[in-house]
Amino acid sequence: MKLEELENALKERGFKIIYARGNFNAGYCRVKDSNVILVNKFFDKKGRLLCLREILDEVIQEVQNED
């Protein structure tokens, strides 16, 4: 899956993806019922792809556990 496809898949599930500078890895959180994914801006394209793929897998797992 390409980076753009992965970004679109997460956005379709209601996530907002933010690329920001900082001394952190990446992750996602829920703030007041909104889903936010924070990705280190300095990750290269492959790093962004791997990070978002991991987060999408976690989201899918959570949804399956809710059902």
Steps between C-alpha positions, in 0.01 A plus 500: 500500500627845411535781754217704345266199502581435864443865592164491319398176675566658839327825407194303386490349849487848651865556585684826461866450410747764615863505391696702755855561613606370834705258698244218494415192303137488392165382616135578522266615770141594556430849628139589573366232264730601214772273365838657443813336360826680564793404278852634526554733204861384468404139421578413140224366276569139598495591870167680460356205312610248763375719783156556346468133406568402862243750626239379250558141617445614861180683404366195317584280800315737736192498278500120486530480878199731540280270290 
